Amino acid sequence: MKQLKKTKRPVVLTVKGKAAAIVQDAEAYQRLPDIAARADAEEGIRQGLEDAKQGKVRSARECFEDFEARNGIPR
């Protein structure tokens, strides 16, 4: 625990010389979901920009018309 508090870095616990568990401080652990969510959002944006570059886009009107037709929503 002293090493964890001092370095703020995860500590690898081993069994017979092989990594068995990683211990990290609570603050760092609580940041993980935020980091993952941000990475997912950034990947979604990257994919959208790539699709736009390749011309794989439709207008919002076309998307809504398609959605309404597939779901039986009258206009």
Gaussian input, Z-matrix of N, CA and C with variables (Angstrom, degrees):
# hf/3-21g

backbone

0 1
 N
 C     1     B1
 C     2     B2     1     A1
 N     3     B3     2     A2     1     D1
 C     4     B4     3     A3     2     D2
 C     5     B5     4     A4     3     D3
 N     6     B6     5     A5     4     D4
 C     7     B7     6     A6     5     D5
 C     8     B8     7     A7     6     D6
 N     9     B9     8     A8     7     D7
 C    10    B10     9     A9     8     D8
 C    11    B11    10    A10     9     D9
 N    12    B12    11    A11    10    D10
 C    13    B13    12    A12    11    D11
 C    14    B14    13    A13    12    D12
 N    15    B15    14    A14    13    D13
 C    16    B16    15    A15    14    D14
 C    17    B17    16    A16    15    D15
 N    18    B18    17    A17    16    D16
 C    19    B19    18    A18    17    D17
 C    20    B20    19    A19    18    D18
 N    21    B21    20    A20    19    D19
 C    22    B22    21    A21    20    D20
 C    23    B23    22    A22    21    D21
 N    24    B24    23    A23    22    D22
 C    25    B25    24    A24    23    D23
 C    26    B26    25    A25    24    D24
 N    27    B27    26    A26    25    D25
 C    28    B28    27    A27    26    D26
 C    29    B29    28    A28    27    D27
 N    30    B30    29    A29    28    D28
 C    31    B31    30    A30    29    D29
 C    32    B32    31    A31    30    D30
 N    33    B33    32    A32    31    D31
 C    34    B34    33    A33    32    D32
 C    35    B35    34    A34    33    D33
 N    36    B36    35    A35    34    D34
 C    37    B37    36    A36    35    D35
 C    38    B38    37    A37    36    D36
 N    39    B39    38    A38    37    D37
 C    40    B40    39    A39    38    D38
 C    41    B41    40    A40    39    D39
 N    42    B42    41    A41    40    D40
 C    43    B43    42    A42    41    D41
 C    44    B44    43    A43    42    D42
 N    45    B45    44    A44    43    D43
 C    46    B46    45    A45    44    D44
 C    47    B47    46    A46    45    D45
 N    48    B48    47    A47    46    D46
 C    49    B49    48    A48    47    D47
 C    50    B50    49    A49    48    D48
 N    51    B51    50    A50    49    D49
 C    52    B52    51    A51    50    D50
 C    53    B53    52    A52    51    D51
 N    54    B54    53    A53    52    D52
 C    55    B55    54    A54    53    D53
 C    56    B56    55    A55    54    D54
 N    57    B57    56    A56    55    D55
 C    58    B58    57    A57    56    D56
 C    59    B59    58    A58    57    D57
 N    60    B60    59    A59    58    D58
 C    61    B61    60    A60    59    D59
 C    62    B62    61    A61    60    D60
 N    63    B63    62    A62    61    D61
 C    64    B64    63    A63    62    D62
 C    65    B65    64    A64    63    D63
 N    66    B66    65    A65    64    D64
 C    67    B67    66    A66    65    D65
 C    68    B68    67    A67    66    D66
 N    69    B69    68    A68    67    D67
 C    70    B70    69    A69    68    D68
 C    71    B71    70    A70    69    D69
 N    72    B72    71    A71    70    D70
 C    73    B73    72    A72    71    D71
 C    74    B74    73    A73    72    D72
 N    75    B75    74    A74    73    D73
 C    76    B76    75    A75    74    D74
 C    77    B77    76    A76    75    D75
 N    78    B78    77    A77    76    D76
 C    79    B79    78    A78    77    D77
 C    80    B80    79    A79    78    D78
 N    81    B81    80    A80    79    D79
 C    82    B82    81    A81    80    D80
 C    83    B83    82    A82    81    D81
 N    84    B84    83    A83    82    D82
 C    85    B85    84    A84    83    D83
 C    86    B86    85    A85    84    D84
 N    87    B87    86    A86    85    D85
 C    88    B88    87    A87    86    D86
 C    89    B89    88    A88    87    D87
 N    90    B90    89    A89    88    D88
 C    91    B91    90    A90    89    D89
 C    92    B92    91    A91    90    D90
 N    93    B93    92    A92    91    D91
 C    94    B94    93    A93    92    D92
 C    95    B95    94    A94    93    D93
 N    96    B96    95    A95    94    D94
 C    97    B97    96    A96    95    D95
 C    98    B98    97    A97    96    D96
 N    99    B99    98    A98    97    D97
 C   100   B100    99    A99    98    D98
 C   101   B101   100   A100    99    D99
 N   102   B102   101   A101   100   D100
 C   103   B103   102   A102   101   D101
 C   104   B104   103   A103   102   D102
 N   105   B105   104   A104   103   D103
 C   106   B106   105   A105   104   D104
 C   107   B107   106   A106   105   D105
 N   108   B108   107   A107   106   D106
 C   109   B109   108   A108   107   D107
 C   110   B110   109   A109   108   D108
 N   111   B111   110   A110   109   D109
 C   112   B112   111   A111   110   D110
 C   113   B113   112   A112   111   D111
 N   114   B114   113   A113   112   D112
 C   115   B115   114   A114   113   D113
 C   116   B116   115   A115   114   D114
 N   117   B117   116   A116   115   D115
 C   118   B118   117   A117   116   D116
 C   119   B119   118   A118   117   D117
 N   120   B120   119   A119   118   D118
 C   121   B121   120   A120   119   D119
 C   122   B122   121   A121   120   D120
 N   123   B123   122   A122   121   D121
 C   124   B124   123   A123   122   D122
 C   125   B125   124   A124   123   D123
 N   126   B126   125   A125   124   D124
 C   127   B127   126   A126   125   D125
 C   128   B128   127   A127   126   D126
 N   129   B129   128   A128   127   D127
 C   130   B130   129   A129   128   D128
 C   131   B131   130   A130   129   D129
 N   132   B132   131   A131   130   D130
 C   133   B133   132   A132   131   D131
 C   134   B134   133   A133   132   D132
 N   135   B135   134   A134   133   D133
 C   136   B136   135   A135   134   D134
 C   137   B137   136   A136   135   D135
 N   138   B138   137   A137   136   D136
 C   139   B139   138   A138   137   D137
 C   140   B140   139   A139   138   D138
 N   141   B141   140   A140   139   D139
 C   142   B142   141   A141   140   D140
 C   143   B143   142   A142   141   D141
 N   144   B144   143   A143   142   D142
 C   145   B145   144   A144   143   D143
 C   146   B146   145   A145   144   D144
 N   147   B147   146   A146   145   D145
 C   148   B148   147   A147   146   D146
 C   149   B149   148   A148   147   D147
 N   150   B150   149   A149   148   D148
 C   151   B151   150   A150   149   D149
 C   152   B152   151   A151   150   D150
 N   153   B153   152   A152   151   D151
 C   154   B154   153   A153   152   D152
 C   155   B155   154   A154   153   D153
 N   156   B156   155   A155   154   D154
 C   157   B157   156   A156   155   D155
 C   158   B158   157   A157   156   D156
 N   159   B159   158   A158   157   D157
 C   160   B160   159   A159   158   D158
 C   161   B161   160   A160   159   D159
 N   162   B162   161   A161   160   D160
 C   163   B163   162   A162   161   D161
 C   164   B164   163   A163   162   D162
 N   165   B165   164   A164   163   D163
 C   166   B166   165   A165   164   D164
 C   167   B167   166   A166   165   D165
 N   168   B168   167   A167   166   D166
 C   169   B169   168   A168   167   D167
 C   170   B170   169   A169   168   D168
 N   171   B171   170   A170   169   D169
 C   172   B172   171   A171   170   D170
 C   173   B173   172   A172   171   D171
 N   174   B174   173   A173   172   D172
 C   175   B175   174   A174   173   D173
 C   176   B176   175   A175   174   D174
 N   177   B177   176   A176   175   D175
 C   178   B178   177   A177   176   D176
 C   179   B179   178   A178   177   D177
 N   180   B180   179   A179   178   D178
 C   181   B181   180   A180   179   D179
 C   182   B182   181   A181   180   D180
 N   183   B183   182   A182   181   D181
 C   184   B184   183   A183   182   D182
 C   185   B185   184   A184   183   D183
 N   186   B186   185   A185   184   D184
 C   187   B187   186   A186   185   D185
 C   188   B188   187   A187   186   D186
 N   189   B189   188   A188   187   D187
 C   190   B190   189   A189   188   D188
 C   191   B191   190   A190   189   D189
 N   192   B192   191   A191   190   D190
 C   193   B193   192   A192   191   D191
 C   194   B194   193   A193   192   D192
 N   195   B195   194   A194   193   D193
 C   196   B196   195   A195   194   D194
 C   197   B197   196   A196   195   D195
 N   198   B198   197   A197   196   D196
 C   199   B199   198   A198   197   D197
 C   200   B200   199   A199   198   D198
 N   201   B201   200   A200   199   D199
 C   202   B202   201   A201   200   D200
 C   203   B203   202   A202   201   D201
 N   204   B204   203   A203   202   D202
 C   205   B205   204   A204   203   D203
 C   206   B206   205   A205   204   D204
 N   207   B207   206   A206   205   D205
 C   208   B208   207   A207   206   D206
 C   209   B209   208   A208   207   D207
 N   210   B210   209   A209   208   D208
 C   211   B211   210   A210   209   D209
 C   212   B212   211   A211   210   D210
 N   213   B213   212   A212   211   D211
 C   214   B214   213   A213   212   D212
 C   215   B215   214   A214   213   D213
 N   216   B216   215   A215   214   D214
 C   217   B217   216   A216   215   D215
 C   218   B218   217   A217   216   D216
 N   219   B219   218   A218   217   D217
 C   220   B220   219   A219   218   D218
 C   221   B221   220   A220   219   D219
 N   222   B222   221   A221   220   D220
 C   223   B223   222   A222   221   D221
 C   224   B224   223   A223   222   D222

   B1=1.4398
   B2=1.5346
   B3=1.3239
   B4=1.4659
   B5=1.5240
   B6=1.3364
   B7=1.4674
   B8=1.5206
   B9=1.3156
   B10=1.4643
   B11=1.5245
   B12=1.3236
   B13=1.4621
   B14=1.5219
   B15=1.3235
   B16=1.4663
   B17=1.5287
   B18=1.3288
   B19=1.4601
   B20=1.5224
   B21=1.3333
   B22=1.4749
   B23=1.5276
   B24=1.3387
   B25=1.4678
   B26=1.5194
   B27=1.3304
   B28=1.4682
   B29=1.5256
   B30=1.3198
   B31=1.4604
   B32=1.5255
   B33=1.3259
   B34=1.4654
   B35=1.5258
   B36=1.3248
   B37=1.4627
   B38=1.5195
   B39=1.3096
   B40=1.4615
   B41=1.5208
   B42=1.3199
   B43=1.4557
   B44=1.5231
   B45=1.2998
   B46=1.4654
   B47=1.5262
   B48=1.3245
   B49=1.4611
   B50=1.5064
   B51=1.3333
   B52=1.4667
   B53=1.5222
   B54=1.3248
   B55=1.4619
   B56=1.5254
   B57=1.3261
   B58=1.4641
   B59=1.5259
   B60=1.3276
   B61=1.4616
   B62=1.5237
   B63=1.3192
   B64=1.4553
   B65=1.5157
   B66=1.3196
   B67=1.4573
   B68=1.5234
   B69=1.3313
   B70=1.4544
   B71=1.5244
   B72=1.3145
   B73=1.4591
   B74=1.5285
   B75=1.3326
   B76=1.4591
   B77=1.5309
   B78=1.3118
   B79=1.4687
   B80=1.5241
   B81=1.3221
   B82=1.4638
   B83=1.5303
   B84=1.3169
   B85=1.4688
   B86=1.5251
   B87=1.3074
   B88=1.4578
   B89=1.5219
   B90=1.3158
   B91=1.4726
   B92=1.5217
   B93=1.3286
   B94=1.4703
   B95=1.5285
   B96=1.3359
   B97=1.4699
   B98=1.5302
   B99=1.3247
   B100=1.4647
   B101=1.5224
   B102=1.3200
   B103=1.4685
   B104=1.5272
   B105=1.3256
   B106=1.4726
   B107=1.5186
   B108=1.3262
   B109=1.4623
   B110=1.5250
   B111=1.3202
   B112=1.4649
   B113=1.5294
   B114=1.3317
   B115=1.4668
   B116=1.5282
   B117=1.3375
   B118=1.4700
   B119=1.5210
   B120=1.3225
   B121=1.4635
   B122=1.5296
   B123=1.3172
   B124=1.4583
   B125=1.5261
   B126=1.3210
   B127=1.4717
   B128=1.5231
   B129=1.3231
   B130=1.4634
   B131=1.5199
   B132=1.3042
   B133=1.4680
   B134=1.5210
   B135=1.3329
   B136=1.4689
   B137=1.5166
   B138=1.3394
   B139=1.4611
   B140=1.5244
   B141=1.3243
   B142=1.4617
   B143=1.5167
   B144=1.3294
   B145=1.4620
   B146=1.5218
   B147=1.3116
   B148=1.4701
   B149=1.5291
   B150=1.3257
   B151=1.4687
   B152=1.5248
   B153=1.3345
   B154=1.4621
   B155=1.5250
   B156=1.3380
   B157=1.4667
   B158=1.5212
   B159=1.3313
   B160=1.4639
   B161=1.5273
   B162=1.3170
   B163=1.4610
   B164=1.5174
   B165=1.3141
   B166=1.4701
   B167=1.5278
   B168=1.3296
   B169=1.4614
   B170=1.5285
   B171=1.3361
   B172=1.4663
   B173=1.5255
   B174=1.3026
   B175=1.4588
   B176=1.5261
   B177=1.3148
   B178=1.4628
   B179=1.5279
   B180=1.3249
   B181=1.4690
   B182=1.5298
   B183=1.3267
   B184=1.4650
   B185=1.5287
   B186=1.3196
   B187=1.4661
   B188=1.5208
   B189=1.3515
   B190=1.4597
   B191=1.5246
   B192=1.3287
   B193=1.4690
   B194=1.5215
   B195=1.3077
   B196=1.4616
   B197=1.5307
   B198=1.3262
   B199=1.4593
   B200=1.5260
   B201=1.3389
   B202=1.4710
   B203=1.5264
   B204=1.3226
   B205=1.4774
   B206=1.5179
   B207=1.3335
   B208=1.4643
   B209=1.5241
   B210=1.3121
   B211=1.4640
   B212=1.5288
   B213=1.3265
   B214=1.4614
   B215=1.5078
   B216=1.2925
   B217=1.4704
   B218=1.5140
   B219=1.3274
   B220=1.4807
   B221=1.5334
   B222=1.2781
   B223=1.4749
   B224=1.4824
   A1=110.64
   A2=116.85
   A3=119.35
   A4=110.28
   A5=115.88
   A6=120.05
   A7=110.19
   A8=117.43
   A9=122.53
   A10=110.63
   A11=116.51
   A12=120.41
   A13=111.94
   A14=116.19
   A15=120.49
   A16=111.90
   A17=117.20
   A18=121.07
   A19=113.90
   A20=117.79
   A21=122.92
   A22=111.42
   A23=115.76
   A24=121.08
   A25=108.99
   A26=117.31
   A27=119.81
   A28=111.32
   A29=115.37
   A30=122.27
   A31=107.80
   A32=116.10
   A33=121.31
   A34=108.45
   A35=115.81
   A36=121.21
   A37=107.43
   A38=116.15
   A39=120.12
   A40=111.38
   A41=113.61
   A42=122.37
   A43=105.88
   A44=115.92
   A45=121.97
   A46=111.62
   A47=115.65
   A48=120.86
   A49=116.01
   A50=118.52
   A51=121.21
   A52=109.93
   A53=115.31
   A54=120.05
   A55=109.85
   A56=116.08
   A57=121.06
   A58=111.71
   A59=117.29
   A60=120.88
   A61=108.85
   A62=114.10
   A63=120.44
   A64=107.45
   A65=115.86
   A66=121.79
   A67=107.56
   A68=115.86
   A69=119.27
   A70=108.85
   A71=116.35
   A72=118.89
   A73=110.06
   A74=115.38
   A75=121.89
   A76=112.23
   A77=116.68
   A78=120.07
   A79=111.25
   A80=116.93
   A81=120.87
   A82=110.64
   A83=116.10
   A84=120.15
   A85=110.68
   A86=117.79
   A87=121.67
   A88=112.00
   A89=118.24
   A90=121.23
   A91=112.50
   A92=118.05
   A93=120.99
   A94=113.98
   A95=120.30
   A96=118.48
   A97=112.90
   A98=117.46
   A99=120.62
   A100=110.97
   A101=115.88
   A102=120.66
   A103=109.95
   A104=116.84
   A105=120.71
   A106=111.12
   A107=117.95
   A108=121.30
   A109=110.60
   A110=116.38
   A111=120.65
   A112=110.16
   A113=116.78
   A114=120.65
   A115=110.27
   A116=117.56
   A117=120.58
   A118=110.61
   A119=116.81
   A120=120.79
   A121=110.42
   A122=116.82
   A123=120.45
   A124=111.00
   A125=117.73
   A126=120.75
   A127=110.31
   A128=117.57
   A129=120.78
   A130=111.58
   A131=116.69
   A132=120.79
   A133=110.15
   A134=116.63
   A135=120.25
   A136=111.14
   A137=116.25
   A138=120.36
   A139=111.08
   A140=116.76
   A141=120.13
   A142=112.10
   A143=117.05
   A144=120.37
   A145=111.52
   A146=116.41
   A147=120.39
   A148=110.42
   A149=117.37
   A150=120.92
   A151=111.06
   A152=116.33
   A153=119.90
   A154=110.77
   A155=117.33
   A156=120.67
   A157=111.20
   A158=116.06
   A159=121.13
   A160=112.10
   A161=117.42
   A162=121.06
   A163=113.97
   A164=117.40
   A165=121.64
   A166=109.47
   A167=115.81
   A168=120.55
   A169=110.21
   A170=115.03
   A171=121.74
   A172=107.13
   A173=115.44
   A174=118.55
   A175=109.09
   A176=115.91
   A177=120.52
   A178=109.55
   A179=117.08
   A180=120.73
   A181=110.96
   A182=116.01
   A183=120.75
   A184=110.98
   A185=117.31
   A186=121.05
   A187=111.37
   A188=116.69
   A189=119.90
   A190=111.55
   A191=117.32
   A192=120.04
   A193=110.39
   A194=117.16
   A195=121.85
   A196=110.11
   A197=117.59
   A198=122.00
   A199=110.99
   A200=116.06
   A201=119.91
   A202=111.32
   A203=116.75
   A204=120.26
   A205=110.98
   A206=118.26
   A207=121.48
   A208=112.69
   A209=116.17
   A210=120.07
   A211=113.65
   A212=117.46
   A213=121.14
   A214=113.61
   A215=117.79
   A216=121.67
   A217=108.05
   A218=117.68
   A219=119.49
   A220=111.31
   A221=115.00
   A222=119.89
   A223=111.20
   D1=-35.34
   D2=178.76
   D3=-61.32
   D4=-45.96
   D5=-179.87
   D6=-61.81
   D7=-41.88
   D8=-179.64
   D9=-61.61
   D10=-46.72
   D11=179.72
   D12=-67.07
   D13=-37.22
   D14=-177.36
   D15=-71.25
   D16=-47.23
   D17=-173.73
   D18=-91.31
   D19=-22.92
   D20=-175.36
   D21=61.29
   D22=19.28
   D23=178.91
   D24=-110.33
   D25=148.97
   D26=178.16
   D27=-59.55
   D28=151.05
   D29=178.42
   D30=-114.29
   D31=129.21
   D32=179.14
   D33=-91.62
   D34=124.38
   D35=176.23
   D36=-98.39
   D37=135.83
   D38=-176.16
   D39=-117.95
   D40=156.00
   D41=172.17
   D42=-129.53
   D43=119.97
   D44=-177.93
   D45=53.49
   D46=39.65
   D47=175.53
   D48=82.24
   D49=0.84
   D50=179.77
   D51=-115.16
   D52=142.01
   D53=-179.79
   D54=-58.42
   D55=129.79
   D56=-179.52
   D57=-119.58
   D58=-29.62
   D59=-178.92
   D60=-160.03
   D61=157.57
   D62=175.82
   D63=-123.61
   D64=131.29
   D65=178.77
   D66=-112.09
   D67=133.37
   D68=177.22
   D69=-138.66
   D70=162.33
   D71=-178.20
   D72=-71.85
   D73=156.03
   D74=-174.29
   D75=-60.64
   D76=-38.64
   D77=-179.20
   D78=-61.33
   D79=-45.36
   D80=178.88
   D81=-64.25
   D82=-40.64
   D83=179.63
   D84=-62.70
   D85=-40.76
   D86=-178.57
   D87=-68.61
   D88=-22.68
   D89=177.43
   D90=-77.36
   D91=-20.76
   D92=-175.84
   D93=-57.07
   D94=-47.76
   D95=179.13
   D96=-60.30
   D97=-36.33
   D98=177.88
   D99=-64.71
   D100=-42.52
   D101=179.51
   D102=-64.14
   D103=-43.58
   D104=179.99
   D105=-64.03
   D106=-42.40
   D107=-179.98
   D108=-63.32
   D109=-41.76
   D110=179.46
   D111=-64.35
   D112=-40.84
   D113=179.58
   D114=-64.69
   D115=-40.12
   D116=177.84
   D117=-62.78
   D118=-43.47
   D119=-179.93
   D120=-64.05
   D121=-44.00
   D122=179.84
   D123=-63.42
   D124=-38.67
   D125=178.38
   D126=-66.58
   D127=-39.87
   D128=177.22
   D129=-61.79
   D130=-42.23
   D131=177.89
   D132=-65.27
   D133=-43.62
   D134=179.07
   D135=-58.78
   D136=-44.45
   D137=179.71
   D138=-64.74
   D139=-40.29
   D140=178.55
   D141=-63.20
   D142=-42.79
   D143=178.00
   D144=-64.67
   D145=-38.71
   D146=177.88
   D147=-64.96
   D148=-43.17
   D149=176.59
   D150=-59.92
   D151=-42.15
   D152=179.67
   D153=-63.24
   D154=-41.16
   D155=177.75
   D156=-60.05
   D157=-36.55
   D158=-176.96
   D159=-87.58
   D160=3.22
   D161=178.20
   D162=76.06
   D163=16.34
   D164=-179.96
   D165=-88.34
   D166=63.32
   D167=-176.77
   D168=-132.42
   D169=157.11
   D170=173.89
   D171=-135.73
   D172=156.78
   D173=178.09
   D174=-72.64
   D175=157.89
   D176=177.72
   D177=-61.14
   D178=-39.98
   D179=179.34
   D180=-57.94
   D181=-46.01
   D182=179.34
   D183=-62.39
   D184=-41.46
   D185=178.82
   D186=-62.56
   D187=-45.62
   D188=-179.82
   D189=-66.13
   D190=-39.90
   D191=178.30
   D192=-62.41
   D193=-42.93
   D194=178.68
   D195=-63.76
   D196=-45.00
   D197=179.47
   D198=-61.05
   D199=-45.75
   D200=-179.86
   D201=-63.40
   D202=-40.85
   D203=179.70
   D204=-65.72
   D205=-43.00
   D206=-179.15
   D207=-67.61
   D208=-27.61
   D209=-175.95
   D210=-106.83
   D211=10.68
   D212=176.86
   D213=63.48
   D214=34.02
   D215=179.60
   D216=-92.83
   D217=117.25
   D218=-179.43
   D219=-71.68
   D220=151.73
   D221=178.96
   D222=-89.24

